Amino acid sequence: MTMLYRLDADAAAVGNAFGLRTGDDPWPGGHVAPGGFAPVITTGREFIAGPGEPNQPRRMVPRLWGVPPPPNAHDAARPVLSVRNADSPFWIGNLRNPEFRCIVPATAFMEWGRIGTDGKRRQHWFACADQQVFAMAGVWKDSEVPGFALLTCAPNAELRHAGREAMPVILPRDPQAHDTWLRAGWDTASALLQPYSSSLMQVVER
């Protein structure tokens, strides 16, 4: 499971990459850890209160990485960072509603590798060779502080080689794919939950 990612681009650079206005967003660039705020791109409400408006333009807003777990969770204090089962009753209502889907910009993400001969796990950082700032598929939930989680899918060959059983969903570079994730019905949007091509990924050192 992804436990750390980087967005080494400031708000203006993210806006240029995704063709949107960022306003006065203060994001300077850097790493994002669980429980930290990060920019996400959405067409839904910016705030919890009040009805949403149809045909909202895409915009960048801050969200907390991690959503409160369901009441029957084993560890009620640990936020949920990723969606492992998109058909889960905990997620499906939000995923079927495009308002709650979001794009999570990133420049690299970290996965823990296998335990080495020294008994320690190594960090593996992955980036996209075809795009400096890429889009991970996300979903957000209403709570006291709105939070988001990353969609996951089966790993590609690069992630399997690192010993992972899943990877974050990275959307194609095509802006149409971004709009599909943010606006389309679930039957169409769910087709994007595919592993990113290994040939378009690279391992980066940190």
Secondary structure, DSSP 8 states (H G I E B T S, - for coil): ---EEEE-S-HHHHHHHHT---TT-----EEE-TT-EEEEEESS-SSSSS---TT---EEEEEEE-B---TT-S-TTS-B-EES-TTSHHHHHHHHSGGGEEEEEESEEEEEEEE-TTS-EEEEEEEETT-SSEEEEEEEE-SSS-EEEEEEE---HHHHHTT-S-EE-B--S-HHHHHHHHHS-HHHHGGG-----GGGEEEE--
